[in-house]
Amino acid sequence: MSATVAVSAASPFSGAWRRLASQEALLAVAIIGLAIVVGLINPRFLAARNLSDILLGNAYIAIAAVGMSMVIISGNIDISVGALIGVLATVSGSLAVAGAPILVSWVVPLVLGVAVMAAQGAIVAYLRIPAIVVTLGMLSILKGGLISVTGGKWITDLPQNFHLADLSLLGVPMPVVIMVLATALAALWMRHSPRGRAIYATGGNPEAARLCGVDPRRTVLMVFALHGFFAGLASLVYATQLRVIQSTTPQGLELTIITAAVVGGVSILGGVGTVVGSTLAAILIAEITSALVFINVSPYWTDAVRGALILATVIADILRRQRRAARGWKR
Amino acid sequence: MSAAIEAGVWRAPRWLKQHETLLAIILIIALVSLGAFNNRFLTVENLLDQGRFITETGLIALPMTFVIITGGIDLSVGAIVGLCAIMLGYSWKTFGFPLPLAIIFALFVGAVAGFVNGYVITRVRVPPLIMTIATLALYRGLAEGVSQAHSVRGYPDWFYFLGQGSVFGVPTQLLLLAALIVVAGVALDRTTFGRALYAVGANETAARFSALPVDRVKLIVYTLSGLASGLAAWVLVSRVTTTRMDMGIGYELDVIAAVVLGGASIFGGSGTIWGTVIGLVMIQLLKNGLALTGVKGDATIVVIGVALILSVLIASSLQRRRD
């Protein structure tokens, strides 16, 4: 198997082969393949209603994974994002119920998200405290703060026009529109703009990036601020889908978001990955969770299957990278 | 350059000592002022009682100190606690193991869970952060799947001795923790294994070139972390008299906060058991003292988060001034 790959890599078709074997293509194949297999076992899985539920219900994870991918590519990590999304959703819902203009209840979470993440980014970049410590601390601040301020109360009677996620643009539901736009714009920006390239440079080798005239500290700060914006966007899609907002932090959400990024091909060592991959991975993970229900796996086993999947992906990813590195070295 | 390295070697221990004395002073000030606010706080019964609550996170914090000294991290400890608690309850109730065997089985499962972490981290070279995030999901998922979210209760009376009994007025589990603190402290400070941990964390490549068994050291450390989580699960089940699959959620935060608060560098290469113990006591007494002065339970989590970030900020700025 590895011999064929090695031969084809040297052949004139190497570019096409490599593209076919890219993480994004593999994910797309997996998404379609899984849909066909599960559809054969249980045709109801392929009902338009179910497929759109999978997309709509998980668009916010893909949106948050865009920002998370940037953070991980820049060589950092954020485990506070799940708690932040919970806080922002609560803020947004509370504003709407309190009678603030709807636009305000939509914009405030975005601004607040950027502020919180930029603060963390500043501590990480300029005071050189590892992101894991800063975001771990922020996780407990946000989580504890939210419960002690709201008492875990449910926010009900949301005004009708608050539900941004119920709108649609040219027949496409808003969550999907936002997900596709966020992914596409971020992907283009990261691929073609100098600042976008700076994220890869910083994550790949901060010292080399500095010598090339990139300021790694400012890049990290910018990445965290952007990540906050996407977290705000995700919380908006999440909150405006709900009829009742439970003012608690969604359990394990940060894990799902990080998983989407890593399964999507973002290297945890920094410097590698795309947001197209992370969005496809978010869809694949949601599809798997839904598929387990349709092939009658007890919902209690879902987390174990998902955990095993993350583990398998991470190990496969690292092994593939090592093989590629070894091959490059031999050449 | 070599002068700088030499200076680092000379200064690091002094700074470490200072960090712990600083922490101890803050701890005493906090104790006294919280005691002044509330006369139920500084009593022997209350303090011993708090010892019960410290034990579960404390048991895990000892090997976590080792893990962090080697430059790693283990986020899966809370999930291992949940998995072991379920294994204890289910092997006894459903598989019909005698209870002592069920306890040993749970400890074994914990050690295996930790071993799997260590094995993949050393052999496949998956970064510890990612490996243990993945197994956090996996182990918690297994606990959920095996238990189907049912709880187990109705243990025989002798089983509660560890979590609720006391010996000469001291909570049983606190004695266990105290014994293990001494063992861990001696192992870290006085054995080649302990010194190897610092070497691995300070400079892994140098440690390899010095013929230290780096991978074996790491494997042992992660296995110990799993085993200690199993032990914590046993103590926890015995204390709260029931087994649930959501046990130990969020333990990783408390444990890592204690270790980092205690002066261990998250980059590896430094840290002491004493620092960790002071960090542990500080967090628990802060929680308890705040609760007694009327702060709600969830707000104390906020205080831990702030304390974690501030302590690292202060430590790193002190260190930078020295450099």
HADDOCK unambig.tbl for C-alpha pairs under 7 A between the chains (distance, minus, plus):
assign (segid A and resid 129 and name CA) (segid B and resid 313 and name CA) 6.99 0.50 0.50
assign (segid A and resid 133 and name CA) (segid B and resid 309 and name CA) 6.90 0.50 0.50
assign (segid A and resid 134 and name CA) (segid B and resid 309 and name CA) 5.88 0.50 0.50
assign (segid A and resid 137 and name CA) (segid B and resid 305 and name CA) 3.96 0.50 0.50
assign (segid A and resid 137 and name CA) (segid B and resid 306 and name CA) 6.36 0.50 0.50
assign (segid A and resid 137 and name CA) (segid B and resid 308 and name CA) 5.91 0.50 0.50
assign (segid A and resid 137 and name CA) (segid B and resid 309 and name CA) 5.86 0.50 0.50
assign (segid A and resid 138 and name CA) (segid B and resid 305 and name CA) 6.10 0.50 0.50
assign (segid A and resid 140 and name CA) (segid B and resid 301 and name CA) 5.68 0.50 0.50
assign (segid A and resid 140 and name CA) (segid B and resid 302 and name CA) 5.66 0.50 0.50
assign (segid A and resid 140 and name CA) (segid B and resid 305 and name CA) 5.19 0.50 0.50
assign (segid A and resid 141 and name CA) (segid B and resid 301 and name CA) 6.48 0.50 0.50
assign (segid A and resid 141 and name CA) (segid B and resid 302 and name CA) 4.04 0.50 0.50
assign (segid A and resid 141 and name CA) (segid B and resid 305 and name CA) 5.22 0.50 0.50
assign (segid A and resid 141 and name CA) (segid B and resid 306 and name CA) 6.85 0.50 0.50
assign (segid A and resid 144 and name CA) (segid B and resid 298 and name CA) 4.74 0.50 0.50
assign (segid A and resid 144 and name CA) (segid B and resid 299 and name CA) 5.27 0.50 0.50
assign (segid A and resid 144 and name CA) (segid B and resid 301 and name CA) 5.12 0.50 0.50
assign (segid A and resid 144 and name CA) (segid B and resid 302 and name CA) 5.15 0.50 0.50
assign (segid A and resid 145 and name CA) (segid B and resid 299 and name CA) 6.01 0.50 0.50
assign (segid A and resid 145 and name CA) (segid B and resid 302 and name CA) 6.02 0.50 0.50
assign (segid A and resid 147 and name CA) (segid B and resid 298 and name CA) 6.32 0.50 0.50
assign (segid A and resid 148 and name CA) (segid B and resid 296 and name CA) 6.98 0.50 0.50
assign (segid A and resid 148 and name CA) (segid B and resid 298 and name CA) 5.45 0.50 0.50
assign (segid A and resid 148 and name CA) (segid B and resid 299 and name CA) 5.54 0.50 0.50
assign (segid A and resid 300 and name CA) (segid B and resid 144 and name CA) 5.66 0.50 0.50
assign (segid A and resid 300 and name CA) (segid B and resid 145 and name CA) 4.82 0.50 0.50
assign (segid A and resid 300 and name CA) (segid B and resid 148 and name CA) 5.70 0.50 0.50
assign (segid A and resid 301 and name CA) (segid B and resid 141 and name CA) 6.40 0.50 0.50
assign (segid A and resid 301 and name CA) (segid B and resid 144 and name CA) 6.75 0.50 0.50
assign (segid A and resid 301 and name CA) (segid B and resid 145 and name CA) 4.48 0.50 0.50
assign (segid A and resid 303 and name CA) (segid B and resid 137 and name CA) 6.56 0.50 0.50
assign (segid A and resid 303 and name CA) (segid B and resid 138 and name CA) 6.77 0.50 0.50
assign (segid A and resid 303 and name CA) (segid B and resid 141 and name CA) 4.34 0.50 0.50
assign (segid A and resid 304 and name CA) (segid B and resid 137 and name CA) 6.80 0.50 0.50
assign (segid A and resid 304 and name CA) (segid B and resid 138 and name CA) 4.82 0.50 0.50
assign (segid A and resid 304 and name CA) (segid B and resid 141 and name CA) 3.71 0.50 0.50
assign (segid A and resid 304 and name CA) (segid B and resid 142 and name CA) 5.14 0.50 0.50
assign (segid A and resid 304 and name CA) (segid B and resid 145 and name CA) 6.92 0.50 0.50
assign (segid A and resid 307 and name CA) (segid B and resid 134 and name CA) 5.84 0.50 0.50
assign (segid A and resid 307 and name CA) (segid B and resid 135 and name CA) 6.51 0.50 0.50
assign (segid A and resid 307 and name CA) (segid B and resid 137 and name CA) 4.71 0.50 0.50
assign (segid A and resid 307 and name CA) (segid B and resid 138 and name CA) 3.93 0.50 0.50
assign (segid A and resid 307 and name CA) (segid B and resid 141 and name CA) 6.89 0.50 0.50
assign (segid A and resid 308 and name CA) (segid B and resid 138 and name CA) 5.76 0.50 0.50
assign (segid A and resid 310 and name CA) (segid B and resid 134 and name CA) 5.87 0.50 0.50
assign (segid A and resid 311 and name CA) (segid B and resid 134 and name CA) 5.48 0.50 0.50
assign (segid A and resid 315 and name CA) (segid B and resid 124 and name CA) 6.98 0.50 0.50
assign (segid A and resid 315 and name CA) (segid B and resid 126 and name CA) 6.89 0.50 0.50
assign (segid A and resid 318 and name CA) (segid B and resid 126 and name CA) 6.68 0.50 0.50
assign (segid A and resid 319 and name CA) (segid B and resid 124 and name CA) 6.96 0.50 0.50
